[in-house]
Amino acid sequence: MEEVCAMKIRIKFSKQGAMRFIGHLDIMRYFQKSMRRADTPIKYSEGFSPHQIMSFAAPLGIGLESTGEYLDIEVDDDAIDTLSSSAYVDMLNLVMADGMQVLEFLKLPDDAKNAMSIVAGADYKIKFIDTLSLLSQEDIENSISKIMAATSVVIEKETKKTTKLVDIKPFIYKLEYIDNCIFMNISQGSTDNLKPELVLKALAEYDENNVIKNNHYRIIRTEIYASEHKSMGAFAEVF
């Protein structure tokens, strides 16, 4: 039997609105169904229980939104060449639910590593829903200044079984307040994975007037990076 050549594809998508309450495993199953509905020529694994060859860069926590998520797939090389990147974006968006949107459909080099293995950092935007007063903004900016000036920021981290003290300062690369939002670039990945909720917890502890605790906000992941702040999309190209 002639072997079908595979092409590696990286898909960028957004997850917003009510879709932020859908967990990672359900999102994975959602995309598996979407690939079939859009007639995407995705490849399957071999064996008794074949499954779509698909992996996500970094699972997104329930309740968080994103404008910069990535997943990698493998497709039939011969079939994929019949349409362009933009055509596949349109085809997938036709079957997307409200709150999910495919942004890019890019070709990866044959030797490219999958997104999950190279994740090193991510950008987050904490958008306040309530209108903050100038005084409240000053409190947040003061908290940010204290964290960035500190040599260590020790926070109690809860796991499924225990709680432990961790120093999160080495994993905070950038933290600033602009236009009623907190922007942060923090470590992500399989080894040094810092959740934005822990950074907010630290900010709240430095906040004497409890501005963060007393205001509502949305957490939005805006981009995921490999090492040296290289975007996941930078490894691929349109076709």
Backbone torsions as a table, in degrees:
resi	resn	phi	psi	omega
1	MET	NA	132.2	-179.7
2	GLU	-70.6	130.9	-178.8
3	GLU	-75.2	134.2	178.0
4	VAL	-84.2	125.6	-180.0
5	CYS	-72.3	142.0	-178.1
6	ALA	-110.1	146.9	173.5
7	MET	-117.6	136.6	177.9
8	LYS	-86.7	133.1	-178.0
9	ILE	-124.7	138.0	173.3
10	ARG	-114.5	125.4	-178.3
11	ILE	-110.3	129.0	173.9
12	LYS	-103.7	135.3	-179.2
13	PHE	-144.9	163.7	176.5
14	SER	-114.0	151.5	-179.8
15	LYS	-135.1	107.0	-173.6
16	GLN	-138.4	179.2	178.3
17	GLY	61.8	-140.9	-177.4
18	ALA	-65.6	-20.7	-179.7
19	MET	-66.1	-14.2	178.6
20	ARG	-66.7	-16.3	179.5
21	PHE	-90.7	2.0	179.3
22	ILE	-92.8	128.0	-177.1
23	GLY	-73.0	169.5	-174.1
24	HIS	-63.0	-44.0	-178.5
25	LEU	-62.9	-37.6	177.5
26	ASP	-70.2	-34.7	176.2
27	ILE	-64.4	-39.2	178.1
28	MET	-63.1	-44.9	177.8
29	ARG	-66.2	-35.3	178.2
30	TYR	-60.2	-46.0	-179.6
31	PHE	-70.0	-32.4	175.6
32	GLN	-61.0	-42.6	177.7
33	LYS	-69.5	-38.0	-179.4
34	SER	-63.8	-37.7	178.2
35	MET	-60.9	-41.2	179.7
36	ARG	-69.6	-43.0	-178.6
37	ARG	-64.0	-34.4	-178.9
38	ALA	-88.3	3.1	-178.9
39	ASP	56.1	36.5	175.2
40	THR	-71.3	129.4	-176.7
41	PRO	-76.3	56.8	-177.7
42	ILE	-73.5	145.4	179.8
43	LYS	-87.0	154.0	178.7
44	TYR	-115.0	152.9	175.5
45	SER	-71.0	163.8	179.0
46	GLU	-93.5	170.9	178.2
47	GLY	112.2	-171.0	-175.8
48	PHE	-75.0	-24.6	-178.8
49	SER	-128.1	74.1	-176.9
50	PRO	-65.8	141.7	177.4
51	HIS	-136.1	159.8	-179.6
52	GLN	-64.4	137.7	177.4
53	ILE	-80.5	103.6	-171.5
54	MET	-152.8	135.3	175.3
55	SER	-145.7	145.0	-178.1
56	PHE	-102.0	147.6	-177.4
57	ALA	-63.2	-52.7	-176.9
58	ALA	-156.7	121.9	178.8
59	PRO	-56.8	140.9	179.7
60	LEU	-103.4	132.1	-177.8
61	GLY	-64.8	152.5	178.8
62	ILE	-64.9	134.4	-179.1
63	GLY	96.1	-11.2	179.4
64	LEU	-96.4	144.1	175.8
65	GLU	-102.3	168.3	178.9
66	SER	-155.6	145.6	171.7
67	THR	-117.1	11.1	-176.8
68	GLY	-150.4	61.1	176.4
69	GLU	-98.4	154.1	-178.6
70	TYR	-135.1	143.5	170.0
71	LEU	-139.0	147.7	179.1
72	ASP	-110.1	140.4	175.6
73	ILE	-136.5	167.4	170.5
74	GLU	-117.7	138.7	-177.3
75	VAL	-129.0	164.0	174.9
76	ASP	-67.2	117.0	-175.5
77	ASP	-58.5	-43.8	-177.5
78	ASP	-67.5	-40.5	-177.2
79	ALA	-72.5	-35.7	-174.5
80	ILE	-70.0	-27.2	-176.3
81	ASP	-70.9	-9.4	-177.8
82	THR	-77.6	-16.9	-179.9
83	LEU	-131.2	164.1	-179.8
84	SER	-92.0	170.2	176.6
85	SER	-56.2	-46.7	-177.6
86	SER	-63.8	-33.8	178.7
87	ALA	-65.2	-39.6	178.8
88	TYR	-70.6	-33.9	174.4
89	VAL	-59.9	-46.4	-179.8
90	ASP	-64.4	-42.5	-179.2
91	MET	-62.4	-43.0	-179.7
92	LEU	-70.1	-38.4	-179.6
93	ASN	-67.1	-23.1	176.5
94	LEU	-65.9	-24.9	-178.3
95	VAL	-109.1	4.8	179.6
96	MET	-78.2	146.8	174.8
97	ALA	-82.2	163.6	176.5
98	ASP	-57.9	131.3	-179.3
99	GLY	100.3	-13.7	176.6
100	MET	-115.2	132.6	179.0
101	GLN	-146.3	129.3	174.2
102	VAL	-81.0	129.0	-175.9
103	LEU	-104.1	-36.9	-178.6
104	GLU	-144.7	148.7	176.6
105	PHE	-134.1	100.0	-165.6
106	LEU	-120.0	149.5	178.4
107	LYS	-90.8	131.8	177.5
108	LEU	-99.9	151.8	172.2
109	PRO	-63.1	156.4	-178.2
110	ASP	-60.5	-31.9	-176.9
111	ASP	-94.2	9.6	-177.9
112	ALA	-69.1	139.7	175.5
113	LYS	-79.5	152.4	179.6
114	ASN	-71.1	155.3	-172.9
115	ALA	-58.6	-38.4	-176.7
116	MET	-59.2	-35.6	-174.1
117	SER	-79.5	-13.9	-175.1
118	ILE	-115.9	3.0	179.6
119	VAL	-60.6	129.8	-179.9
120	ALA	-131.0	-19.7	-177.9
121	GLY	-165.8	169.8	179.9
122	ALA	-154.6	151.9	173.6
123	ASP	-98.7	139.1	175.6
124	TYR	-129.9	147.4	173.7
125	LYS	-121.5	124.2	176.7
126	ILE	-101.3	107.0	-174.2
127	LYS	-101.8	120.2	-179.3
128	PHE	-78.6	130.5	179.9
129	ILE	-81.1	-39.5	178.3
130	ASP	-76.7	149.9	176.5
131	THR	-79.2	119.2	-177.5
132	LEU	-89.8	143.1	175.5
133	SER	-77.9	166.0	178.1
134	LEU	-59.9	-34.6	178.5
135	LEU	-65.4	-41.9	179.4
136	SER	-63.6	-40.9	178.6
137	GLN	-61.9	-39.0	179.7
138	GLU	-64.9	-37.8	177.7
139	ASP	-61.5	-43.9	-179.8
140	ILE	-65.3	-43.5	179.7
141	GLU	-63.0	-37.2	177.3
142	ASN	-65.7	-40.3	178.5
143	SER	-63.8	-41.8	178.8
144	ILE	-63.5	-43.3	179.9
145	SER	-61.3	-40.1	179.9
146	LYS	-66.1	-40.7	179.8
147	ILE	-66.8	-45.0	-177.3
148	MET	-69.7	-24.9	178.8
149	ALA	-85.3	-18.6	-176.3
150	ALA	-73.1	148.1	175.9
151	THR	-79.9	-25.4	176.6
152	SER	-149.9	150.0	177.3
153	VAL	-131.6	97.9	-175.3
154	VAL	-92.3	124.6	-177.2
155	ILE	-129.5	145.4	175.8
156	GLU	-78.5	120.1	-178.3
157	LYS	-108.3	127.4	-179.7
158	GLU	-94.8	134.1	172.1
159	THR	-113.3	-176.4	-178.9
160	LYS	-64.8	-28.8	-175.0
161	LYS	-112.6	-33.3	-173.9
162	THR	-140.0	178.9	170.3
163	THR	-125.1	147.1	179.4
164	LYS	-148.0	158.8	178.2
165	LEU	-90.3	131.1	179.8
166	VAL	-132.3	145.9	175.4
167	ASP	-93.5	109.8	-176.1
168	ILE	-92.3	-6.8	-175.3
169	LYS	-58.0	-42.0	-179.6
170	PRO	-62.1	-16.1	-174.6
171	PHE	-104.5	4.6	174.5
172	ILE	-102.0	109.1	-176.3
173	TYR	-90.5	-33.3	-179.2
174	LYS	-152.5	140.9	-179.1
175	LEU	-153.0	120.6	-178.7
176	GLU	-154.0	164.4	-178.7
177	TYR	-120.0	118.3	-178.9
178	ILE	-141.9	133.4	173.0
179	ASP	52.6	50.9	176.4
180	ASN	64.8	20.2	179.8
181	CYS	-133.5	147.5	169.8
182	ILE	-96.4	126.1	176.7
183	PHE	-107.5	134.8	177.9
184	MET	-140.5	140.4	169.5
185	ASN	-114.7	117.0	-172.5
186	ILE	-132.7	164.4	-180.0
187	SER	-70.2	137.6	175.2
188	GLN	-137.8	162.0	178.6
189	GLY	132.1	-174.1	-174.3
190	SER	-77.4	-22.6	-177.1
191	THR	-101.0	-60.6	-177.9
192	ASP	-110.0	80.1	-176.0
193	ASN	-103.6	110.8	-180.0
194	LEU	-105.0	124.5	178.3
195	LYS	-83.6	143.3	179.8
196	PRO	-63.0	-26.7	178.5
197	GLU	-61.6	-32.6	178.1
198	LEU	-70.5	-35.6	176.7
199	VAL	-65.7	-41.8	177.2
200	LEU	-64.0	-36.2	177.4
201	LYS	-63.5	-41.1	178.0
202	ALA	-65.7	-43.4	177.9
203	LEU	-59.9	-40.2	-180.0
204	ALA	-63.9	-35.5	-179.8
205	GLU	-70.9	-28.0	177.5
206	TYR	-86.8	-7.6	-174.9
207	ASP	-93.0	105.9	-175.5
208	GLU	-69.0	-27.1	-176.6
209	ASN	-101.7	10.1	174.9
210	ASN	55.7	39.2	179.8
211	VAL	-63.4	-46.3	-177.2
212	ILE	-67.3	-41.0	179.9
213	LYS	-65.3	-30.9	-172.9
214	ASN	-98.3	6.5	179.8
215	ASN	-124.2	151.1	178.1
216	HIS	-92.0	144.3	-178.8
217	TYR	-150.4	163.7	175.4
218	ARG	-114.9	140.5	176.4
219	ILE	-104.5	122.5	-176.0
220	ILE	-126.0	121.1	173.2
221	ARG	-85.0	122.4	-173.6
222	THR	-100.3	-21.6	179.0
223	GLU	-165.2	152.3	175.6
224	ILE	-119.5	141.0	-175.4
225	TYR	-125.2	153.8	165.5
226	ALA	-88.7	-168.5	179.1
227	SER	-63.7	158.0	-178.9
228	GLU	59.2	29.6	174.1
229	HIS	58.8	37.4	-179.6
230	LYS	-94.6	122.8	-178.0
231	SER	-63.8	148.4	178.4
232	MET	-61.0	-32.9	-179.6
233	GLY	-72.8	-16.8	-177.6
234	ALA	-71.1	-16.8	-179.5
235	PHE	-82.9	-10.5	-172.3
236	ALA	-124.2	177.7	-179.0
237	GLU	-149.5	158.3	177.0
238	VAL	-74.2	161.6	177.4
239	PHE	-139.0	NA	NA
